[in-house]
Amino acid sequence: MTKLTPEQTYKVNQVIANLQIEDMNITEQAHKNLVELASGKKTTKQIIQEIQRRYTHA
């Protein structure tokens, strides 16, 4: 698992809390994506491309 700074952890937790307020549960994959994004390991564009590949049946 990617190690986050306290500030990065706070930001990820804030996103999760906002989703929960809207009654939206977060999947393990979505949590992993948030952590990788917060840590700088992946960009938003990379994550979007991965999701598109996962759901594109070509």
N, C-alpha and C positions, 0 to 999 in steps of 0.2 A: 504494500500500500504506500502511496505517495505521502511523504511527510509534509505537512502544511505548517506555516507560521501561525501564531495565535490570531493574527489579523485575517489571514486567509480562511482559517477555520470559522471565525466569526462570520465572515461574508457568506461562506457556503451555508452555514446554519441559518442565516437571515433569509436566503433564497428558499431553503426548505420550509422555514416557518411561514413565509408568505404563501407558498403553495398550499400548506396545510390550512391556513386561514381560509383559502378558497375551496377547501374540501378536496384538494387534489393530492393524492398519495404519490410518493416518489419511488421509482423502481431502483433496484440496486445498480442497474446500468446508468440510469440518470444521475445517481449519486456519484458514481465513478466518473462520469463525464464532467460533473461540476468540479470535482476534486482535480481532475487533470487540467481543466480550464483555469482554475484558481492558481494552480502551481506553475502554470506556464508550460506544462508538458505538451499540451495540444492547444490549437487555436479553435475558435468557433467554427471557422471554415472547415477544418479537419473533422471536427465532430459532425457537422452537417453532412459532409461527404460520406462519412461512415454510416450514418443513419440512412442516407439515400441509397447506398449500396445494399444495405441490409433489407430494404423494402422494395428494391427495384428487381423485378423478375425478368431479366433479359436473357 
